[in-house]
Amino acid sequence: MRIGVFTASVIIDGKALEEYDVVMENPTKATCWISSQEGKNFAVQWKCHSKTRQTCSVGRVNVDGVRCRGRIIEPGPLGRGDTQSRSYVSTNTKTRDFVFSRLQLSDDDTLLDKSVPKDLGEISLTIQHGKLLRVRVEDHHVDKGLDVPGLDDKFHEKAKKATVHRVNFGPEKTRRPRKGYGLQLIRDGGGKLEFVFKYRPLDVLQANGIAPSTVGTSSHLSRSRVEPRDSDIEVTDGADIKPAELDEKIRSLENELKRLRSQRGSTSEDRKPKRVKKEDSRTETRPTFSPGEVIDLT
């Protein structure tokens, strides 16, 4: 998707996912659908296409309502430091990768009062411009840890929000803490840009007419092989024939049929039966198989 000089996409295995039903809801917000792939790690990537960036911009990713730390694109020319990405949620000392996973449902009635996140099934990116200030971080600052859903997090089956997948998080990884200072964005008064990626499995998108069917082309080719070249055939009526003429024609054909049968009978009597050489019973007869035939080997 693109808003102004910024583009954004969701990446799996180094490739941007195809976007369906892209909508510009207003000049600063774009939405689309993407196909989630269960068990796959992913990243959100964005780029500034301005020839010369005059100010800093900070991009913040939210996955299913879980807010991630910002990433900075600093002032500079196009082609140098113009791209950022986010593939994990983090604290000062830990990270966990984004992973598409199956939404866990249960019939346990104790979960009936558990609310479903309003952003479930959505990945969003907001971009804001401004100046960055370096601020001192107190030595007694405590890392509160990652506040994210667990792998066994479940919702009641009646509370299902028309989705099959959710974003989960991989195993914790440790990283070296940054001590002494942090960065604070002072906004320049401009509005923020917002990209929203709504995700579902591909078959769900296809069933709802959002993504094209992957079998459409092959089924069309299959039909073209069996249908006649010109399926629009013209049907014409034959000439009118009187009943008396039909009776005479029938008698003539019956007489001709009798003559041919008689001729065949006399010819067969003159023929002598031929001897058929018996094959050696020890010779094994190899079966023949038609292409595509299924042979039972059990």
Backbone as CSV, one residue per row, in Angstrom:
resi,resn,N_x,N_y,N_z,CA_x,CA_y,CA_z,C_x,C_y,C_z
1,MET,0.852,-1.192,0.000,0.000,0.000,0.000,0.885,1.238,0.000
2,ARG,0.295,2.344,-0.417,1.040,3.602,-0.459,0.168,4.745,0.032
3,ILE,0.753,5.580,0.890,0.140,6.842,1.313,1.208,7.915,1.158
4,GLY,0.985,8.861,0.274,1.975,9.903,0.046,3.300,9.333,-0.414
5,VAL,4.371,9.660,0.318,5.705,9.180,-0.059,6.074,7.880,0.649
6,PHE,5.144,7.308,1.424,5.433,6.079,2.167,4.715,4.877,1.556
7,THR,5.420,3.750,1.513,4.808,2.466,1.176,5.012,1.521,2.351
8,ALA,4.117,0.536,2.478,4.218,-0.447,3.555,3.715,-1.790,3.051
9,SER,4.271,-2.857,3.602,3.855,-4.204,3.213,4.175,-5.173,4.341
10,VAL,3.550,-6.362,4.272,3.841,-7.447,5.206,4.682,-8.474,4.453
11,ILE,5.773,-8.903,5.090,6.769,-9.751,4.437,6.778,-11.142,5.068
12,ILE,6.753,-12.188,4.216,6.966,-13.570,4.654,8.022,-14.190,3.744
13,ASP,9.029,-14.791,4.352,10.112,-15.433,3.586,10.733,-14.478,2.570
14,GLY,10.867,-13.225,2.954,11.526,-12.252,2.099,10.682,-11.681,0.978
15,LYS,9.407,-12.051,0.906,8.539,-11.569,-0.169,7.323,-10.848,0.409
16,ALA,6.937,-9.761,-0.238,5.754,-9.017,0.198,4.498,-9.800,-0.142
17,LEU,3.573,-9.891,0.809,2.312,-10.583,0.562,1.449,-9.770,-0.391
18,GLU,0.697,-10.488,-1.221,-0.221,-9.812,-2.132,-1.327,-9.141,-1.327
19,GLU,-1.707,-7.950,-1.754,-2.732,-7.173,-1.053,-4.021,-7.178,-1.869
20,TYR,-5.140,-7.408,-1.188,-6.444,-7.485,-1.843,-7.364,-6.380,-1.317
21,ASP,-8.232,-5.904,-2.192,-9.261,-4.933,-1.816,-8.649,-3.733,-1.079
22,VAL,-7.668,-3.103,-1.697,-7.012,-1.932,-1.100,-7.968,-0.741,-1.148
23,VAL,-8.152,-0.086,-0.007,-9.091,1.039,0.103,-8.393,2.207,0.793
24,MET,-8.511,3.400,0.213,-8.072,4.632,0.876,-9.276,5.195,1.624
25,GLU,-9.326,4.961,2.931,-10.473,5.419,3.711,-10.486,6.938,3.840
26,ASN,-9.317,7.537,3.866,-9.170,8.995,3.839,-7.743,9.283,3.379
27,PRO,-7.360,10.537,3.202,-6.019,10.820,2.665,-4.855,10.303,3.502
28,THR,-5.112,9.937,4.765,-4.011,9.488,5.622,-4.185,8.058,6.136
29,LYS,-5.184,7.327,5.639,-5.404,5.957,6.107,-5.754,5.040,4.942
30,ALA,-5.028,3.905,4.863,-5.277,2.897,3.831,-5.467,1.537,4.493
31,THR,-6.366,0.725,3.932,-6.608,-0.620,4.454,-6.555,-1.623,3.310
32,CYS,-6.264,-2.871,3.654,-6.285,-3.943,2.662,-6.415,-5.274,3.394
33,TRP,-6.558,-6.358,2.610,-6.574,-7.717,3.142,-5.322,-8.441,2.667
34,ILE,-4.772,-9.292,3.539,-3.652,-10.157,3.174,-3.968,-11.572,3.645
35,SER,-3.288,-12.561,3.064,-3.514,-13.960,3.456,-2.484,-14.377,4.506
36,SER,-2.971,-14.766,5.674,-2.094,-15.243,6.745,-1.749,-16.710,6.503
37,GLN,-0.551,-17.101,6.927,-0.068,-18.468,6.739,0.331,-19.033,8.096
38,GLU,-0.429,-20.011,8.560,-0.219,-20.555,9.899,1.202,-21.086,10.074
39,GLY,1.837,-20.686,11.187,3.180,-21.145,11.504,4.296,-20.323,10.893
40,LYS,3.951,-19.302,10.100,4.960,-18.488,9.423,5.289,-17.221,10.217
41,ASN,6.595,-16.948,10.351,7.028,-15.659,10.889,6.811,-14.580,9.837
42,PHE,6.602,-13.357,10.278,6.399,-12.269,9.325,6.983,-10.978,9.876
43,ALA,7.101,-9.999,8.998,7.589,-8.673,9.374,6.760,-7.622,8.666
44,VAL,6.695,-6.435,9.261,6.086,-5.271,8.618,7.226,-4.373,8.154
45,GLN,7.195,-4.000,6.890,8.274,-3.178,6.324,7.696,-1.918,5.697
46,TRP,8.380,-0.797,5.887,7.925,0.451,5.277,9.112,1.245,4.752
47,LYS,8.823,2.117,3.781,9.875,2.874,3.103,9.391,4.278,2.791
48,CYS,10.297,5.247,2.926,10.024,6.630,2.538,10.661,6.884,1.172
49,HIS,9.841,7.293,0.199,10.315,7.489,-1.175,10.650,8.952,-1.482
50,SER,10.667,9.801,-0.471,11.014,11.203,-0.688,12.481,11.328,-1.118
51,LYS,12.756,12.211,-2.082,14.133,12.380,-2.548,15.048,12.843,-1.426
52,THR,14.533,13.739,-0.605,15.311,14.223,0.536,14.395,14.307,1.750
53,ARG,14.728,13.570,2.799,13.929,13.578,4.021,14.429,14.703,4.924
54,GLN,13.530,15.634,5.250,13.913,16.800,6.044,13.778,16.557,7.541
55,THR,12.875,15.641,7.934,12.631,15.392,9.358,12.667,13.896,9.636
56,CYS,12.710,13.575,10.920,12.620,12.177,11.344,11.176,11.691,11.238
57,SER,11.029,10.408,11.031,9.706,9.786,11.129,9.836,8.526,11.973
58,VAL,8.804,8.257,12.755,8.786,7.083,13.621,7.604,6.214,13.224
59,GLY,7.869,4.947,12.942,6.817,3.989,12.628,6.585,3.050,13.791
60,ARG,5.313,2.886,14.164,4.960,1.980,15.265,3.984,0.926,14.754
61,VAL,4.290,-0.330,15.053,3.480,-1.463,14.605,2.624,-1.965,15.756
62,ASN,1.363,-2.286,15.437,0.459,-2.949,16.376,-0.009,-4.253,15.748
63,VAL,0.046,-5.353,16.507,-0.440,-6.642,16.014,-1.518,-7.146,16.970
64,ASP,-2.721,-7.297,16.475,-3.856,-7.734,17.311,-3.995,-6.877,18.564
65,GLY,-3.654,-5.598,18.463,-3.770,-4.700,19.598,-2.549,-4.640,20.485
66,VAL,-1.535,-5.477,20.224,-0.289,-5.437,20.996,0.619,-4.378,20.376
67,ARG,0.964,-3.359,21.157,1.746,-2.224,20.661,3.238,-2.510,20.766
68,CYS,3.942,-2.270,19.670,5.387,-2.506,19.621,6.152,-1.187,19.694
69,ARG,7.411,-1.270,20.000,8.252,-0.081,20.045,8.442,0.501,18.648
70,GLY,8.719,1.807,18.599,8.870,2.486,17.321,10.217,2.238,16.667
71,ARG,10.246,2.421,15.346,11.485,2.384,14.569,11.625,3.700,13.816
72,ILE,12.853,4.178,13.682,13.110,5.536,13.181,13.675,5.510,11.761
73,ILE,13.158,6.401,10.916,13.805,6.742,9.649,14.293,8.181,9.784
74,GLU,15.591,8.364,9.717,16.193,9.677,9.960,16.269,10.505,8.677
75,PRO,16.502,11.813,8.806,16.660,12.662,7.620,17.808,12.168,6.739
76,GLY,17.651,12.379,5.421,18.698,11.948,4.507,18.163,11.759,3.102
77,PRO,19.019,11.340,2.164,18.616,11.182,0.767,17.961,9.826,0.520
78,LEU,17.226,9.746,-0.570,16.610,8.498,-0.996,17.694,7.464,-1.291
79,GLY,17.472,6.250,-0.820,18.439,5.182,-1.043,19.385,4.962,0.116
80,ARG,19.324,5.826,1.114,20.189,5.670,2.284,19.346,5.761,3.552
81,GLY,19.188,4.635,4.232,18.425,4.615,5.483,16.959,4.945,5.314
82,ASP,16.383,4.639,4.132,14.993,5.034,3.870,13.981,3.936,4.176
83,THR,14.446,2.785,4.681,13.560,1.636,4.912,13.717,1.130,6.340
84,GLN,12.594,0.756,6.948,12.600,0.157,8.276,11.655,-1.042,8.285
85,SER,11.817,-1.882,9.304,10.925,-3.037,9.448,10.809,-3.408,10.914
86,ARG,9.765,-4.163,11.215,9.546,-4.654,12.575,9.043,-6.089,12.466
87,SER,9.777,-7.026,13.085,9.408,-8.440,13.017,9.238,-9.071,14.391
88,TYR,9.277,-8.261,15.443,9.179,-8.802,16.796,8.651,-7.743,17.750
89,VAL,8.156,-8.227,18.894,7.806,-7.349,20.003,8.976,-7.401,20.979
90,SER,9.237,-6.288,21.677,10.470,-6.249,22.463,10.312,-5.444,23.741
91,THR,11.232,-5.723,24.648,11.462,-4.874,25.816,12.930,-4.457,25.758
92,ASN,13.427,-3.910,26.828,14.821,-3.474,26.852,15.793,-4.643,26.786
93,THR,15.332,-5.845,27.199,16.259,-6.986,27.266,15.770,-8.227,26.528
94,LYS,14.537,-8.232,26.010,13.972,-9.442,25.402,13.249,-9.116,24.093
95,THR,13.179,-10.124,23.214,12.395,-10.013,21.978,11.643,-11.324,21.737
96,ARG,10.505,-11.218,21.027,9.754,-12.402,20.583,9.214,-12.126,19.180
97,ASP,9.463,-13.052,18.264,9.092,-12.863,16.865,7.584,-12.964,16.645
98,PHE,7.101,-12.248,15.617,5.704,-12.367,15.191,5.519,-13.709,14.465
99,VAL,4.431,-14.412,14.799,4.112,-15.684,14.138,2.603,-15.764,13.920
100,PHE,2.179,-16.093,12.703,0.765,-16.374,12.468,0.436,-17.741,13.061
101,SER,-0.629,-17.820,13.842,-1.013,-19.092,14.458,-2.533,-19.221,14.457
102,ARG,-3.003,-20.404,14.819,-4.441,-20.662,14.828,-5.073,-20.089,16.095
103,LEU,-6.240,-19.493,15.938,-6.974,-18.968,17.087,-7.514,-20.132,17.905
104,GLN,-7.165,-20.169,19.192,-7.589,-21.251,20.071,-8.971,-20.951,20.650
105,LEU,-9.912,-21.876,20.437,-11.278,-21.727,20.942,-11.598,-22.843,21.920
106,SER,-12.538,-22.581,22.827,-12.914,-23.565,23.837,-14.398,-23.422,24.161
107,ASP,-14.996,-24.529,24.631,-16.392,-24.471,25.080,-16.482,-24.272,26.594
108,ASP,-15.358,-23.925,27.226,-15.319,-23.668,28.666,-16.098,-22.382,28.966
109,ASP,-17.206,-22.509,29.680,-18.077,-21.357,29.942,-17.433,-20.309,30.841
110,THR,-16.336,-20.660,31.499,-15.654,-19.647,32.311,-15.001,-18.579,31.424
111,LEU,-14.905,-18.852,30.128,-14.307,-17.890,29.194,-15.338,-16.973,28.550
112,LEU,-16.620,-17.158,28.913,-17.670,-16.363,28.265,-17.487,-14.866,28.487
113,ASP,-16.980,-14.495,29.657,-16.819,-13.072,29.966,-15.490,-12.502,29.469
114,LYS,-14.656,-13.341,28.872,-13.366,-12.862,28.372,-13.580,-12.111,27.065
115,SER,-13.157,-10.866,27.037,-13.385,-10.034,25.853,-12.361,-10.338,24.765
116,VAL,-12.826,-10.246,23.536,-11.957,-10.444,22.377,-11.364,-9.093,21.986
117,PRO,-10.056,-8.997,21.791,-9.461,-7.708,21.393,-10.132,-7.154,20.144
118,LYS,-10.449,-5.873,20.154,-11.150,-5.279,19.009,-10.280,-5.265,17.762
119,ASP,-8.955,-5.331,17.953,-8.037,-5.319,16.814,-7.591,-6.716,16.406
120,LEU,-8.244,-7.756,16.922,-7.878,-9.118,16.553,-8.061,-9.304,15.048
121,GLY,-7.044,-9.840,14.394,-7.106,-10.021,12.946,-6.580,-8.839,12.161
122,GLU,-5.922,-7.889,12.854,-5.402,-6.701,12.170,-3.947,-6.427,12.557
123,ILE,-3.178,-6.023,11.568,-1.809,-5.544,11.761,-1.779,-4.108,11.268
124,SER,-1.368,-3.188,12.116,-1.386,-1.780,11.709,-0.013,-1.141,11.894
125,LEU,0.224,-0.127,11.076,1.445,0.667,11.151,1.056,2.134,11.131
126,THR,1.524,2.892,12.129,1.313,4.341,12.135,2.667,5.035,11.994
127,ILE,2.684,6.104,11.211,3.917,6.856,10.967,3.675,8.316,11.321
128,GLN,4.564,8.868,12.152,4.471,10.269,12.554,5.817,10.958,12.363
129,HIS,5.766,12.257,12.041,6.977,13.055,11.838,7.246,13.938,13.061
130,GLY,8.495,14.306,13.243,8.856,15.211,14.332,10.349,15.214,14.578
131,LYS,10.710,15.726,15.749,12.109,15.770,16.161,12.329,14.780,17.290
132,LEU,13.536,14.202,17.320,13.874,13.247,18.365,14.762,13.907,19.407
133,LEU,14.389,13.713,20.671,15.195,14.205,21.784,15.760,13.019,22.545
134,ARG,17.029,13.138,22.906,17.646,12.103,23.727,17.317,12.389,25.180
135,VAL,16.759,11.399,25.858,16.381,11.571,27.265,17.130,10.541,28.104
136,ARG,17.433,10.931,29.319,18.184,10.054,30.215,17.258,9.002,30.814
137,VAL,17.757,7.774,30.868,17.016,6.676,31.485,17.635,6.412,32.853
138,GLU,16.791,6.418,33.872,17.288,6.220,35.240,17.888,4.829,35.398
139,ASP,18.917,4.739,36.180,19.588,3.459,36.406,18.673,2.447,37.078
140,HIS,17.701,2.937,37.839,16.819,2.008,38.554,15.601,1.610,37.705
141,HIS,15.646,1.984,36.413,14.555,1.607,35.519,14.436,0.080,35.467
142,VAL,13.243,-0.420,35.647,13.004,-1.866,35.669,12.310,-2.289,34.378
143,ASP,12.858,-3.320,33.730,12.228,-3.880,32.533,11.021,-4.700,32.979
144,LYS,9.827,-4.277,32.584,8.602,-4.922,33.059,8.300,-6.240,32.353
145,GLY,9.044,-6.579,31.313,8.790,-7.827,30.600,7.773,-7.637,29.485
146,LEU,7.556,-8.709,28.735,6.675,-8.670,27.570,5.246,-8.994,27.966
147,ASP,4.362,-8.060,27.744,2.947,-8.259,28.056,2.228,-8.699,26.777
148,VAL,2.346,-9.998,26.459,1.750,-10.541,25.234,0.980,-11.810,25.580
149,PRO,0.012,-12.198,24.736,-0.744,-13.428,24.997,0.159,-14.654,24.948
150,GLY,-0.187,-15.662,25.752,0.561,-16.913,25.747,0.109,-17.832,24.624
151,LEU,0.880,-18.892,24.384,0.544,-19.843,23.325,-0.762,-20.572,23.593
152,ASP,-1.113,-20.704,24.892,-2.339,-21.420,25.252,-3.511,-20.467,25.491
153,ASP,-3.377,-19.221,25.089,-4.452,-18.240,25.269,-5.660,-18.646,24.433
154,LYS,-6.843,-18.697,25.070,-8.050,-19.178,24.393,-9.209,-18.208,24.574
155,PHE,-10.182,-18.329,23.666,-11.439,-17.589,23.749,-12.591,-18.581,23.640
156,HIS,-13.744,-18.162,24.161,-14.915,-19.028,24.039,-15.348,-19.089,22.582
157,GLU,-15.805,-20.280,22.154,-16.168,-20.471,20.752,-17.310,-19.550,20.307
158,LYS,-18.154,-19.115,21.248,-19.246,-18.203,20.893,-18.748,-16.777,20.670
159,ALA,-17.536,-16.502,21.141,-16.999,-15.146,21.019,-16.108,-14.999,19.796
160,LYS,-16.134,-15.993,18.925,-15.273,-15.966,17.738,-15.577,-14.753,16.879
161,LYS,-14.542,-14.029,16.517,-14.700,-12.794,15.748,-14.439,-13.041,14.264
162,ALA,-15.150,-14.000,13.693,-15.061,-14.278,12.257,-13.620,-14.379,11.774
163,THR,-12.771,-15.014,12.575,-11.380,-15.174,12.162,-10.900,-16.557,12.546
164,VAL,-9.872,-17.018,11.879,-9.313,-18.345,12.119,-7.917,-18.243,12.723
165,HIS,-7.180,-17.238,12.295,-5.805,-17.050,12.759,-5.693,-15.859,13.709
166,ARG,-4.575,-15.828,14.399,-4.204,-14.692,15.220,-2.685,-14.563,15.165
167,VAL,-2.163,-13.466,15.708,-0.710,-13.317,15.811,-0.273,-13.831,17.172
168,ASN,0.660,-14.761,17.152,1.272,-15.210,18.393,2.748,-14.830,18.354
169,PHE,3.490,-15.285,19.341,4.868,-14.818,19.476,5.791,-15.989,19.766
170,GLY,6.947,-15.972,19.107,7.912,-17.049,19.258,8.592,-17.043,20.616
171,PRO,9.540,-17.964,20.816,10.257,-18.048,22.095,11.003,-16.756,22.405
172,GLU,11.165,-16.482,23.686,11.898,-15.285,24.107,13.370,-15.379,23.726
173,LYS,13.884,-14.260,23.251,15.315,-14.137,22.973,15.848,-12.966,23.786
174,THR,17.040,-13.127,24.309,17.633,-12.037,25.094,18.481,-11.148,24.188
175,ARG,18.570,-9.880,24.557,19.433,-8.960,23.829,20.126,-8.037,24.824
176,ARG,21.195,-7.433,24.387,21.964,-6.550,25.265,21.164,-5.274,25.534
177,PRO,20.939,-4.931,26.793,20.153,-3.731,27.103,20.893,-2.451,26.740
178,ARG,20.117,-1.463,26.329,20.682,-0.143,26.039,20.540,0.717,27.290
179,LYS,21.655,1.105,27.858,21.624,1.846,29.117,21.966,3.307,28.895
180,GLY,21.458,4.129,29.789,21.871,5.521,29.818,20.912,6.499,29.188
181,TYR,20.326,6.155,28.008,19.458,7.145,27.376,18.385,6.454,26.529
182,GLY,17.372,7.227,26.205,16.323,6.795,25.296,15.983,7.937,24.361
183,LEU,15.046,7.712,23.452,14.648,8.726,22.480,13.175,9.056,22.640
184,GLN,12.865,10.332,22.533,11.486,10.795,22.647,11.135,11.619,21.411
185,LEU,9.975,11.325,20.801,9.544,12.043,19.603,8.736,13.276,19.984
186,ILE,9.156,14.420,19.480,8.394,15.660,19.618,7.701,15.902,18.282
187,ARG,6.401,15.695,18.232,5.673,15.769,16.964,5.700,17.174,16.395
188,ASP,5.708,17.234,15.072,5.785,18.535,14.401,4.416,19.117,14.079
189,GLY,3.364,18.490,14.558,2.018,19.010,14.330,1.316,18.410,13.133
190,GLY,2.042,17.687,12.297,1.425,17.035,11.148,0.633,15.812,11.569
191,GLY,-0.312,15.405,10.736,-1.117,14.232,11.053,-0.334,12.940,10.864
192,LYS,-0.833,11.881,11.451,-0.166,10.586,11.315,-0.744,9.824,10.127
193,LEU,0.079,8.967,9.543,-0.345,8.056,8.482,-0.634,6.696,9.100
194,GLU,-1.643,6.010,8.578,-2.015,4.712,9.146,-2.256,3.691,8.037
195,PHE,-1.526,2.583,8.113,-1.711,1.432,7.223,-2.327,0.303,8.047
196,VAL,-3.409,-0.299,7.557,-4.065,-1.396,8.271,-4.134,-2.612,7.352
197,PHE,-3.515,-3.712,7.805,-3.546,-4.979,7.079,-4.476,-5.933,7.830
198,LYS,-5.628,-6.232,7.251,-6.548,-7.205,7.840,-6.211,-8.576,7.258
199,TYR,-6.020,-9.559,8.130,-5.540,-10.852,7.636,-6.533,-11.982,7.925
200,ARG,-6.598,-12.917,6.983,-7.361,-14.160,7.096,-6.643,-15.212,6.252
201,PRO,-6.906,-16.507,6.470,-6.347,-17.522,5.570,-6.836,-17.300,4.143
202,LEU,-6.048,-17.725,3.174,-6.380,-17.480,1.769,-7.725,-18.081,1.387
203,ASP,-8.032,-19.298,1.883,-9.302,-19.917,1.491,-10.499,-19.127,2.016
204,VAL,-10.343,-18.472,3.163,-11.425,-17.634,3.688,-11.600,-16.396,2.809
205,LEU,-10.493,-15.785,2.397,-10.573,-14.621,1.508,-11.216,-15.003,0.183
206,GLN,-10.884,-16.181,-0.328,-11.471,-16.631,-1.594,-12.958,-16.914,-1.438
207,ALA,-13.339,-17.546,-0.326,-14.749,-17.869,-0.104,-15.604,-16.619,0.009
208,ASN,-15.014,-15.522,0.466,-15.749,-14.263,0.610,-15.575,-13.332,-0.588
209,GLY,-14.951,-13.833,-1.647,-14.806,-13.043,-2.861,-13.788,-11.924,-2.765
210,ILE,-12.929,-11.957,-1.740,-11.915,-10.910,-1.572,-10.682,-11.215,-2.417
211,ALA,-10.255,-12.486,-2.410,-9.120,-12.921,-3.229,-9.631,-13.803,-4.356
212,PRO,-9.007,-13.747,-5.532,-9.444,-14.596,-6.646,-9.164,-16.056,-6.360
213,SER,-9.987,-16.928,-6.923,-9.812,-18.364,-6.736,-8.592,-18.840,-7.499
214,THR,-7.791,-19.693,-6.861,-6.585,-20.210,-7.518,-6.905,-21.293,-8.521
215,VAL,-8.138,-21.864,-8.488,-8.502,-22.933,-9.425,-9.259,-22.398,-10.614
216,GLY,-9.516,-21.100,-10.652,-10.309,-20.545,-11.748,-9.671,-20.761,-13.097
217,THR,-8.345,-20.530,-13.179,-7.666,-20.660,-14.460,-7.601,-22.104,-14.905
218,SER,-7.252,-23.027,-13.981,-7.111,-24.420,-14.369,-8.433,-25.024,-14.784
219,SER,-9.530,-24.668,-14.093,-10.829,-25.220,-14.459,-11.263,-24.703,-15.816
220,HIS,-10.898,-23.451,-16.118,-11.242,-22.903,-17.428,-10.495,-23.654,-18.525
221,LEU,-9.206,-23.958,-18.271,-8.434,-24.686,-19.264,-8.969,-26.093,-19.441
222,SER,-9.406,-26.720,-18.351,-9.961,-28.059,-18.443,-11.216,-28.073,-19.298
223,ARG,-12.087,-27.072,-19.119,-13.314,-27.009,-19.913,-12.990,-26.781,-21.380
224,SER,-11.972,-25.988,-21.662,-11.663,-25.675,-23.051,-11.165,-26.898,-23.800
225,ARG,-10.636,-27.897,-23.070,-10.153,-29.087,-23.748,-11.288,-30.017,-24.131
226,VAL,-12.375,-30.042,-23.363,-13.445,-30.994,-23.633,-14.590,-30.376,-24.416
227,GLU,-14.730,-29.083,-24.413,-15.807,-28.456,-25.160,-15.455,-28.393,-26.637
228,PRO,-16.454,-28.501,-27.546,-16.176,-28.362,-28.975,-15.692,-26.964,-29.285
229,ARG,-14.987,-26.835,-30.407,-14.433,-25.537,-30.782,-15.536,-24.507,-30.941
230,ASP,-16.648,-24.929,-31.564,-17.787,-24.025,-31.717,-18.968,-24.645,-30.990
231,SER,-19.222,-24.206,-29.756,-20.284,-24.813,-28.957,-21.660,-24.311,-29.347
232,ASP,-21.744,-23.325,-30.244,-23.025,-22.780,-30.694,-23.412,-23.490,-31.992
233,ILE,-24.074,-24.669,-31.900,-24.385,-25.507,-33.064,-25.770,-25.183,-33.592
234,GLU,-25.884,-25.009,-34.917,-27.180,-24.731,-35.541,-27.882,-26.045,-35.871
235,VAL,-29.178,-26.189,-35.524,-29.980,-27.384,-35.794,-31.005,-27.040,-36.857
236,THR,-31.037,-27.824,-37.985,-31.985,-27.568,-39.084,-32.945,-28.729,-39.233
237,ASP,-34.141,-28.473,-39.782,-35.145,-29.512,-40.029,-34.880,-30.195,-41.366
238,GLY,-35.198,-31.544,-41.475,-35.060,-32.270,-42.733,-36.264,-32.048,-43.637
239,ALA,-36.197,-32.566,-44.931,-37.294,-32.401,-45.891,-38.483,-33.267,-45.511
240,ASP,-39.695,-32.826,-45.847,-40.916,-33.576,-45.563,-40.995,-34.812,-46.455
241,ILE,-41.403,-36.024,-45.909,-41.560,-37.275,-46.660,-42.950,-37.830,-46.373
242,LYS,-43.695,-38.299,-47.437,-45.052,-38.828,-47.280,-45.007,-40.226,-46.686
243,PRO,-46.078,-40.670,-45.932,-46.111,-41.991,-45.298,-45.929,-43.136,-46.286
244,ALA,-46.565,-43.076,-47.489,-46.453,-44.171,-48.469,-45.018,-44.355,-48.915
245,GLU,-44.327,-43.260,-49.081,-42.926,-43.339,-49.486,-42.076,-43.956,-48.388
246,LEU,-42.433,-43.660,-47.134,-41.711,-44.253,-46.010,-41.907,-45.762,-45.967
247,ASP,-43.154,-46.254,-46.183,-43.420,-47.696,-46.155,-42.605,-48.415,-47.220
248,GLU,-42.585,-47.862,-48.429,-41.825,-48.473,-49.515,-40.335,-48.519,-49.184
249,LYS,-39.839,-47.468,-48.571,-38.428,-47.410,-48.189,-38.100,-48.450,-47.129
250,ILE,-39.021,-48.638,-46.171,-38.806,-49.623,-45.105,-38.746,-51.026,-45.684
251,ARG,-39.699,-51.384,-46.623,-39.718,-52.714,-47.223,-38.438,-52.984,-48.001
252,SER,-37.966,-51.970,-48.695,-36.736,-52.138,-49.467,-35.544,-52.410,-48.551
253,LEU,-35.485,-51.704,-47.444,-34.387,-51.916,-46.505,-34.466,-53.277,-45.833
254,GLU,-35.686,-53.745,-45.502,-35.852,-55.060,-44.887,-35.398,-56.162,-45.830
255,ASN,-35.750,-56.066,-47.132,-35.328,-57.068,-48.116,-33.808,-57.089,-48.247
256,GLU,-33.206,-55.918,-48.259,-31.751,-55.849,-48.352,-31.091,-56.474,-47.130
257,LEU,-31.697,-56.290,-45.950,-31.165,-56.868,-44.724,-31.234,-58.387,-44.759
258,LYS,-32.375,-58.946,-45.282,-32.511,-60.406,-45.392,-31.447,-60.972,-46.322
259,ARG,-31.208,-60.301,-47.447,-30.224,-60.778,-48.411,-28.819,-60.824,-47.805
260,LEU,-28.473,-59.797,-47.053,-27.150,-59.748,-46.441,-26.967,-60.822,-45.371
261,ARG,-28.035,-61.088,-44.590,-27.958,-62.140,-43.580,-27.774,-63.511,-44.222
262,SER,-28.512,-63.757,-45.322,-28.398,-65.032,-46.027,-27.001,-65.211,-46.593
263,GLN,-26.443,-64.155,-47.133,-25.097,-64.209,-47.705,-24.055,-64.486,-46.633
264,ARG,-24.234,-63.900,-45.459,-23.283,-64.122,-44.377,-23.323,-65.563,-43.904
265,GLY,-24.542,-66.174,-43.828,-24.683,-67.550,-43.370,-24.017,-68.541,-44.299
266,SER,-24.184,-68.383,-45.596,-23.574,-69.311,-46.551,-22.059,-69.176,-46.561
267,THR,-21.569,-67.998,-46.348,-20.117,-67.787,-46.345,-19.473,-68.437,-45.135
268,SER,-20.115,-68.377,-43.975,-19.539,-68.932,-42.748,-19.493,-70.445,-42.784
269,GLU,-20.440,-71.100,-43.520,-20.433,-72.564,-43.596,-19.253,-73.075,-44.400
270,ASP,-18.798,-72.294,-45.392,-17.683,-72.720,-46.230,-16.341,-72.603,-45.519
271,ARG,-16.311,-71.851,-44.458,-15.048,-71.646,-43.748,-14.731,-72.831,-42.853
272,LYS,-13.482,-73.228,-42.841,-13.045,-74.288,-41.943,-12.482,-73.657,-40.677
273,PRO,-12.753,-74.301,-39.573,-12.222,-73.728,-38.328,-10.703,-73.795,-38.289
274,LYS,-10.122,-72.743,-37.828,-8.666,-72.691,-37.704,-8.244,-73.206,-36.338
275,ARG,-7.073,-73.906,-36.345,-6.530,-74.375,-35.088,-5.827,-73.220,-34.373
276,VAL,-6.078,-73.178,-33.128,-5.436,-72.148,-32.313,-4.335,-72.787,-31.504
277,LYS,-3.129,-72.312,-31.729,-1.988,-72.862,-31.010,-2.051,-72.441,-29.557
278,LYS,-1.981,-73.465,-28.683,-2.028,-73.177,-27.249,-0.699,-72.607,-26.787
279,GLU,-0.802,-71.606,-25.996,0.404,-71.010,-25.435,0.940,-71.902,-24.328
280,ASP,2.236,-71.898,-24.165,2.855,-72.657,-23.083,2.340,-72.125,-21.767
281,SER,1.772,-73.020,-20.939,1.179,-72.588,-19.670,2.208,-72.001,-18.731
282,ARG,3.495,-72.309,-19.046,4.531,-71.762,-18.171,4.842,-70.312,-18.493
283,THR,4.369,-69.874,-19.676,4.641,-68.489,-20.061,3.755,-67.545,-19.268
284,GLU,4.373,-66.599,-18.638,3.619,-65.645,-17.810,3.073,-64.526,-18.677
285,THR,1.788,-64.251,-18.541,1.158,-63.160,-19.281,1.288,-61.874,-18.483
286,ARG,1.916,-60.871,-19.071,2.126,-59.596,-18.382,0.882,-58.732,-18.504
287,PRO,0.376,-58.236,-17.410,-0.800,-57.352,-17.489,-0.424,-56.021,-18.106
288,THR,-1.395,-55.434,-18.753,-1.199,-54.086,-19.305,-2.047,-53.111,-18.518
289,PHE,-1.513,-51.908,-18.295,-2.196,-50.899,-17.499,-2.446,-49.678,-18.355
290,SER,-3.609,-49.120,-18.157,-3.941,-47.872,-18.843,-3.350,-46.706,-18.073
291,PRO,-2.978,-45.649,-18.771,-2.458,-44.458,-18.061,-3.472,-43.939,-17.063
292,GLY,-3.007,-43.652,-15.833,-3.904,-43.121,-14.818,-4.645,-44.181,-14.031
293,GLU,-4.504,-45.495,-14.418,-5.217,-46.552,-13.712,-4.603,-46.770,-12.342
294,VAL,-5.454,-46.996,-11.333,-4.983,-47.233,-9.971,-4.876,-48.724,-9.743
295,ILE,-3.711,-49.228,-9.380,-3.472,-50.648,-9.168,-3.449,-50.925,-7.677
296,ASP,-4.261,-51.871,-7.242,-4.334,-52.218,-5.825,-3.177,-53.133,-5.491
297,LEU,-2.291,-52.708,-4.634,-1.116,-53.486,-4.256,-1.270,-54.132,-2.895
298,THR,-2.458,-54.047,-2.324,-2.633,-54.602,-0.973,-2.881,-56.085,-1.041
